[in-house]
Amino acid sequence: MKEHNRLRIERLTARYARRIEAARAPAEADFLREFDDLRARLLRPSMEEFAAELRKAGHAPRIVLDEGHDTPSIELALGLREAKARRNVVGFCVIRWDGYPLQILAYLEVNPTPFDLERFARAADVGPERVEQLLVEAIEQILVCNAP
């Protein structure tokens, strides 16, 4: 083999190996640890801010840990006054589906049909701006579904 072709194959296989490694799903323990960090660092504080605004409007919101459809999870239960729906929540959980890597699912649930909002491959993909927008849109949807 000519030297320049050998070097080319060496570079190609090294690049291929880096791409495979970057695309590899993290170990479950690492993924769950990252979700726990995300929940404490970003999700809960964001939900607490929204809960405070809902309390000002006379509602009784609460933050619920690990009671969602999948766990670990965190949900903001809106506690709307005179709401028709039984479960008015927006939440995030780790989902495990056979044949797929772990994912973080953002969802809302109203009366009681759940609705997936977005899926994230890694905790690092969930940023503060996206969390804020998801919470605002989910709360808006839940309020509209419960309005007389």
N, C-alpha and C positions, 0 to 999 in steps of 0.2 A: 504494500500500500504506500502511496506517495505520502510524504510527510505532511504536506498541507491538507490532504484529505483526512489523515489521522487526527490532526489538530482540530479540524472542523468537526469531525464526529465527537471528539472529546468535549468540545464546547457545547455541541448540541445535546449530548447526553447529560452533561452537567446542568444545563439550563432546564432540561426536561425533569431531572431529579428535583431541582429547586421548585418547579411548578407543582409537581406531585406532592411534595412536602407541604407547600403553602396551602394546597387545597385539601389536605388531609383533615378530617374532622378531629377536634380535640378529644382527648379521653373524657369519658363521662364525668369522672371526679373533677377534672379541671373545668369542664363546662358548667357543672353545678356550682362550683366555687365562684366562677365568674358571674353566674346569675345571682348568687347570694350577695356578692359585692355590688352588682348593678342595682339590686333591690334596695340595699341599704344606702348607697351613695346617691342614686338618682330617682328611682321609681317612688320609694316611700316619701322622700321630701317633696317631690312634685305633687303626689297625691294629697299630702297634707296641706299644701297651698290651696289646691282646689277644694278640699274639704272645708277649709276655713271660709272660703267664699260662699260655699253652699250653706254653711251654718249662718252666715250673715243674712242670708235670704230666708232663714227660718226652717231649713231642712236639717236632718239628723244623719249626716254621712258618717261612715266608719271605714277604717282600713282593715282588711281581713287577710290574714296570712295562711297559706296552705289549706284553704277550704274550697279552692276552685276545682274544676273538672280534672285537671292534671296538677301534679305537684312536682317541684315547689311552685308556688304561685303567690301573687299579691293582687288583691282586688280593692277597688274603691267602690263601696256600696253607697249609692247616693242618698238613701234614706229620705226620699222625696215625700213631702206632705201630701196626703190624699192621692197617692199614686195608685193607678189601676194595676200596674204590673207587679209581680211578686219579686222578681230579681232584676233590679236596675243596677248593673255593675259594669265597670270597665276594668279589665285586668290584664295581667301578663303572667304567662306560665311557661314552663318547659314542657314541650311535647315530645313523646317517644312514639314513633310509628315504625313498624317493621319495615326494614329495607331503606330507611331514610336516616340521615344523621339527626342528632338532637337539634331542636330549634326552639327559639323563644317566640311564642305566639302572643300577639296583642289582640284582645277581643273585647266585644261588648255583649251583654246579654240583657234582653228586654222581653219580658212576659212570655215565656222564658227562653225563646229561641235565641241561641248564641250566634254571633256573627264574628267571623275572623276579620280583624282589621289589617294585620300585617304580620309577616314572619321574618325573623332575623336569624341568620346563620351563626352569628357570634354576638356575645354581649357587647363587644367593642363597636358593633354596628348600631347600637341603640344610643342615640345622642340626646342631649337635653331638649333641643329644638323639636325633634321628632316626637319625643315623649309628650311635650307640652301640646303639640298640635293634635296628637292622637287623643289625649285627654279632653281637649276642648271639643273636638268633633264628636267623640263618643257621648259626652255629657249633653251636647246639643241634640243628638239623635234620641237619647233617652228622654229628655224633656219633651221633645216633640211627640214621642210615642205615648207619653202620659198626660199630655195636655187635654183638658176637657173639650 
